[in-house]
Amino acid sequence: MNWFLSFADDYLRGKEVYPPARRILNFLFSASITSFLFEKFYFKYQWMDISDYKGILNFFIKGDFFIPFSIFIIVHFGLWIFSSALFSVTMTLKSSKVLKNIINYRFTKKEQKDVRKAAKLINKNRVIQLPTPLTEEAFMGVYEHIKRTVPPEQIAAFEAVLEQQKKHLENNFILIVKAIIVITLYFFTIKHFGVLLYSAVILILVSVLTVLWWLYLGLDVLPAAMRKFDSVVQEYLQLRQRFQNESASVQANTSVSSL
């Protein structure tokens, strides 16, 4: 379990340069949109010479900086609110449905037969030979072993790692939404951008966006699915034990009757 937590954390978090790079891209995207809006609604600006210290001082002291700064704040936090709301609303709608299905799930006799049939097919597979046949007893033995060897502290640590990775996925989702908006602006403002390049980039970004969304959904419902799995197995064990006791009782009564 510790190995899995370490692997998942390293894989999803990425290298140490990844969070700063994401923040730099986030800033550049907001600055690009700010530049576009400023020139659209005010005037086309020119960069001041670095040696023109008087012009730089006047820019800040007389308050000229406040207009682009205000646009930057509106763009930066406005897009963050929009992207976060888009992510939260769509995720909540889907996650609530999935969680409802998980909570209302019941392991029926038909599904029990299907599991047994699947186990028989796996055991008959000649391509991959299992070291031991896949049976209910083997499955229950693995379950009981995991139940005994995995303490609650590791489960809590696992859920904490999930929350961290969910935050990374959400931040990436927000950044890609902003990237799509910025690249669309580039497409309309840069003459040599090209339709083919724009289409390819947007297709890739939308695909990544979709993958991130589904990954987040999987991590979001995973703890509930694990708890539901545990409760279903416990319920199955109780029913199985009751059936065995009833069978033993019937056999005992039959033996007494025969005597």
Secondary structure, DSSP 8 states (H G I E B T S, - for coil): -HHHHHHHHHHHH--TTHHHHHHHHHHHHHHHHHHHHHHHHT-------TT-HHHHHHHHHTSTTHHHHHHHHHHHHHHHHHHHHHHHHHHHHHHHHHHHHHHT----HHHHHHHHHHHHHHHH-SSS--SS---HHHHHHHHHHHHHHS-HHHHHHHHHHHHHHHHHHHHHHHHHHHHHHHHHHHHHH-TTS-HHHHHHHHHHHHHHHHHHHHHHHHHHHHHHHHHHHHHHHHHHHHHHHHHHHHHHHHHHHHHHHH-
